[in-house]
Amino acid sequence: SPWIFEDTQSIHIERQRLSQVLDQFQATQIKASMAEILLADCTAPSQLPYHGLNDRLLKEQYGRFMHQVLSQLDVPLSWDPVVTSKNQSPQVGFVVTGGHENAFYDLMFPMVQRFQKITPFLITSAAGNQRIRAKAPEADIEFLVLPSGLEEMVQTIRDRQLDALFFFEVGTDVVNSVLPFYRLAPVQCTSWGYPVTTGIPNMDYFLSSILLEPEEGESYYTESLVTLDTLPAFFQKPQLPSGKKTRQDFGIDTSVHLYGCPHQALKLHPDFDDWVADILRQDPEGQLVLIEMAVAPRHQAVQARMEKNIPDVIDRIHFLPRMSHADFTDLLVTINVLLDPIYFGGGITTYEALAVGTPIVTMPGEFMRGRVTYGCYKKMDMLDCVVNSKNAYVDLAVKLGTDPTALQAVKEKILASNDVIYEDQTAVEALESFFIQAKPLQK
């Protein structure tokens, strides 16, 4: 399946193709063993959220197909947990599969360490256990290390008799795509680690926030949507940048107005090409920096698409090589204005940029994954950089890019109000009270 698209039409064609393939698979009653599923890397179609559309129907279709495949195997999908007495603190497992430990560590680990009313367990691969322990050798937290076979994983988690299970991401690798189909605890939930519905029958709750969800948010999820009063993350305020690297170190002229969209290229939807082009057309002194991806063909495809779609400004758009975290923070400081991608906006990058006061122009999207920057601004009670149309987005970006006084005023406002989004103790309490009150759903 392609990851980068020429235009919106190709996205619609690809989604139709995917739907037809899932229909065919379901009709042919495919049989596969657990080992074959692991080997074939049966990951959920994880490129969908970048398309800018409602993924619920496709995710449900995938959910029905996988449910059918897995229900033919020896290990039953359903299971009746022995209900333990509720007077002690609920035992909650946090599933973090291989390769996703860094994001978990940034967004959730400090929160998990602060729980007092629930007993958390980190459920990881053997390598993941070592990765997290290396980052936090002092952490007093129990780990449950998963064996390598899927059947054994299911059994290991069931044997633990947990009260609830929280999947940090669902649908980004084969293990976190398949495990949630099994009933492993009376309550199973996920959140914005991967910000889209799972479509999985045994996933009970999706934890989000009133700061993130649109009014009709519930209709985008197969899970029961829980909207917490705060953002479901505990992000430690980043260290201030070293300031060692300046624009020249990144190969950028010091006199230009620098716009940045330093996100993985998958977030650069074909519709967005025109937005950045309009900004550069209105600001002849403007330059835009983007970041290369580890999988080079992906950013190369975006570059080729931009050369074709917006040739008049392509010489002012630069892909910078991937860099260390310290360099990235220095880069955020050298950028005048950050552009939040439409449809699927910033997450961790938003937290990092607001910490140094760099303004992010954002237009809240239809789905939660395009509303995180807006949610942070709402929590900060500062909506100066939030717009509701393409024209307003372009105008505001250009104003901040070309008017140093306006830019400085917004920067100061961000720095004065950004404390509330970091190290948010109310998020810890909100999650605890969810786990204490959460009831198994009658499905």
N, C-alpha and C positions, 0 to 999 in steps of 0.2 A: 504494500500500500504506500502511495506517495505521502510525503510529509509536507512538502512545499508545493503550493499551487500557483499557476499562472494567473488565475482569475476566479471569480465566484462561481462561474458556470462549471468549471472543472471540479470545484468542491461538491456541487450538487450531483454531478455525474458520478463521482467517486462514492458518495453516500448511497446513491441508488444501487450502485454495483455491490456495495457491502451488504445492503439489505437483501438483495437477491441471493448473494452467496450464503448468507445465514439461513434464508428460506430453504435453499437447496440442501444445505447441510442437515437442517432439521428434518426435511422430507426423506432423506436417505438413511436416517437413523444411524448415524455414524457410531461405531463402537471403538473405544480406545481404552487401553489400560492406564493406570496412574503414571506408570513409567513412561508410556508413550506421550501422555499429555505434557509431562515435564520436558521430555526430549523435543517435542514439537514446539515447545515454548508457546503454549496456548494462552497468550496474554490477551486481555480485553483490548478492543481497538482503541489504543490510548492516544491516537492523533485527533480524535473527534473534538475535544474541547477547544482546539485551536481554530475550528471552522467558523466559530461565531454564531452557531445555531443551537436550537434546543435538541439535546442529545437523548432525551428520555426514551423515545420510542426505539431508537437503535440499541440503547443499552438494555432495554427490556427484552428486545429480540435476542441479543447476545445471551442475556440471562436465561431465557427459556431454552435456548440451544444447549448451553453448558449444563444446565440443570438436567436436561434429558440425557446427555452423555454420562454425567457423573452418577446419575441415579441407577445406571446399569451395573455399577461396580459393587464390589463386596462390602465396602464400608458405607453404611447407610448415611444419607444426608441428614436425616432427622435423628434426634437423640433427646431423651428426657433426662435432663440434669437432676441430680438429687438436690433438692432445695435445702441449703444449710440454714441454720438459725440466723436471723438477721440482727442479733444484738451486737455481734462484733462488727468491726468496720468491713465494708464490702471489699472483696478481693477483686482487683481489676487488672486484667492483662493488657499491655500495650504492645501490639504486634508491629515490629519494624523489620521489614525484610531487607535482604542484602543490597547494599548500594544506596540506601535511602537514610543511612544513619546521620549524615551531616545535617540534612534539612530537619530531621527530627530533633537533633541536638540543639539546633538554633531556635526552633519554634516551641518545642514541647518539653524537652528534658528538664530545664530549670523548673518548670511547673510541676512535673512529676515528682521532683525532689522535695517540693514544698507541701505535698499532700499530707494532711494530718488525720483526716477523718476516713480516708480509704487506704487500703494497702495495695500499692502498685507492684506489678511484676513486669519487667521488660522481657518480651518474648522475641528473641533474635536468632539469627544464624550463629554458628560458632565464630565465624569471622567478624560478624556484626558485634558480637559480645566483646571481642577484643578491641574493635574500633572505638566503641563507646567507653570501655574501661580505660583505654589509653588516654582519652580526652578527659575523663573524670575519675581518676584512680581513687579519690577519697569518697566517692558516692556510696552512700549506705542504701543500696537498693537491691532487691532480689532479681536475679535473672533466671529465665527459663530458656535453655538453649535447645533449639529445634534440631531433630535429626534430619538427614538429607532426603528421605523418602516422604512423599505426600501422605500416604496412609499412616506412617509413623508419626508425622506431625499432628495429624488429626487426633490420634490416640493420646499423644503426649499432652496436648492441651486439654482434652476431655478429662484425662486422669487428674488434672490439677483442680477440677471442680471449682472454677472461678465463678464469681457472681456476674461479671460483665467482661466484655472484650472490646477493646478499642483498636481499630485498624488505622494506623497512621496514614497509609496510602492504600487504595484499592484500584487495581487495574493497570499498574505500572510495571509489573513483572509477573511471571507465571505463578509464583507462590501467592502473592497478594491478590491475584485474579481468581485463583481456585479455592483457597482456604475458606473465604467467607461464604461459599455455597453450603458449607457444613455448619450444622448447629453445634457450636463449641461451648456456648455459655448461654444462660437464660436471656441475657441482653447483649446484642451485638450492634456496634455503632462505628461510625467513621466521621471524619470532619474535612476541613479544607486542605489537608495535606495533598490531596488530589481533588481539586474543586469541581466535582461533577457527580451526579447520582451514579450509583453502582448498578442499578437494574437487577440486583440480586435478591431473591425472595427471602433469604435468611438474614439480610441486613435490616435491622429494625429501625435505627435512628440515624439521622444525619445532623450533626451539631454545627450550627452556624450562628449568626448574630443578627439582631435587629439593625445593627449598623451596616450590615452587608446585603441583606435580602431585599429585593423589590416586593411590592405588595402581593404580586401573584407568585412569589417565590416557591410556595408549596407545590405548585403544579409541575415544577421541573424535577421533582424527586419521586422515586418509587418508595423511599424511606419516609418515615414520619419525621417531619422537619422540626427541629428544636432550635428556637432562636434565643440565644443567650443575650443578656443586656450589654455584654461587652464583647470584644474580639476574642475568639477562643485560642489565644496564644500568650506566651510569656516570653517576650523578646528582650534579652538583656541589652541595655543601651550600649551601642558599639563604642569601642575605644575611639577617641578622636584620631583622625588620620595622622600619619607621621609627617606629612607635608614634604616628604623627601622628593617626591616626583612632581615636576611641574609640567605644563603643557608641552614644553620643548622635549621633555623626556618621552612623551607619547607621540612626538613627531607632528605636533599641531602648532600652527602659527599663534603667537600670543595675542595678536590684535583682533582675531576673528570673534564673532559672536558664536559661542559654541552650544549647540543643541545636542542632546544625547538620548539614545534609546538603547541602553546597554543590557538588553534582554536576550534570551536565547532566540535565535532567528525564527523559531516556530511561531512566536507570538506576533511576528510581522505579517499580518494578514494582507492579501493583495489589495483590499480596499484602502489600507493605511498608506500605501505608496503615494497616493494622491494628496493625502493630508500633509505628509512631510515635504512633498514637492512644493505645495502651496506656501508653506512656511519659508522655504529657501527662495522661492520666487519673490516673496514680499520682502525678504531680507537678503540683499545681494552680498552682504558681509557675513552671512551665516554659513556655518559648516555643521554637518551632522556626523556624530560618531556612533557606530554600532559595534557589536562584539562578535568575533568569529565563534563558531561552535566546534566542539570536539569532533563531531562528524562533519568533516569539511564540505562534502557535497551539499549539505543543507544550507549553509550560508552562501555557498557559491550559487545555488539555485536562486536565492533571494537577490543576490547581486545581479545575476543575469536577467531576472525579471524586471528589476529596477532599470537596468540599462535599456531594456525594451520599452517599459511603460513611462519612464520619466527621464529621457535622455538629456534634457536641457539642464538638469541639476546634478547628474550622476557624478560629475567631477568634484562635487562638494560633499559627497557622502563617503565616509571612510570606515572600513571594517578593521578594528584593532585586533591584534592577536590576543588569545586568552591570557590572563595574567593572574598573579597571586592576589590573595584577598587584600593585602596591605596596599598593593598598587591600585586595585579596583577602588578602594576607598579614597585614595589620592585622586583618582580620575573623577570620582563623583564631585569632589570639591572644585576641580578645574572646569567643570561643565557649568554654563550659565543657567540653562533650563533643561529639565528632563521632560521627555514626552512619554506619557503613559500610553502603551499600545491600546488600541480600541479592541473590544470583545474579550480579550484575556490579558488583563493588565499586570502590573507589578505585584509581587508578594514580599519576599524577603528584601528585594532591592528597594522597595518603597521604605521599609523600616530603616535600611542603611542610609538612604539618601536624606530622609527627613532628619536623621540624627545630625547631619552636617549642615542642614539648613538649605539644601539645594531644592528649589521649588519644582514640583512635578505638576504639569498641566494634565488634567484628567477629565474625561467625559464618562460618567458612570454608565456601564453597559446594562444589557437586559438581564444578564446572569451574574451570580455572585462573583465568579472569577474575573469579571470586569469591574468590580466595585470595591476592591480592597483598599486602593489609595483613597477613594472617596470615604470609606469607612474610617480610615485613620484620620482624615481631615475632620470628619464629623465628630470623632471622639475628642479631637483637639479644639473643636468649636471654631474652626477657621476654614471658611469655604471660598477664600479668595481665588484659588486656582481650580475651582470646579466649574465646568461649563456644560451647556446642554445642546450644543450644535457644533458641526464641523467648522463653520465660519468663526464662531466664538473661540473655538480651540486654537485655530490658526492665529486669530487676532491677538489673543492673550499671550501665546508663545512668542510672537513677534514683538509685542510690547515689552515683555520681560527680557527678551533677547537684545533689544535695541535701546532700552531706557534704563541706564544704571541706577537712577534714583528709585524707580519703581521696583527694580530687582532687589535692591538693598532693603527696601521697606518690607517686602514679602519675606525675604530671608530672615530678617529680624523677628518678624511675626512667628515664623515657623520655629525658630530657636527658642522663642519665649513660651511657646505652647506645646512643644513636642514631648515633654516629660510624661504626659498621661498615657502615651501608647507603649511605653517601655515598662518592664517589670511590674506588670499589672496584677496585684494581689487579688483583685476582684475576679479575675479570670480563673485563678486557682480555686476560689470559693465557689464560683458558678459551676465549674466542672465537678467539683466534689458533690455539690448538692444534686446535680443531675444524676450522678452514679448512686447516691443514697436513695433517691426517689424513683429511679427508672424501673418500670415494671415490664415484664415480658409482654410482648404484643400478642394478642390472639389473632393468629393469621389463618 
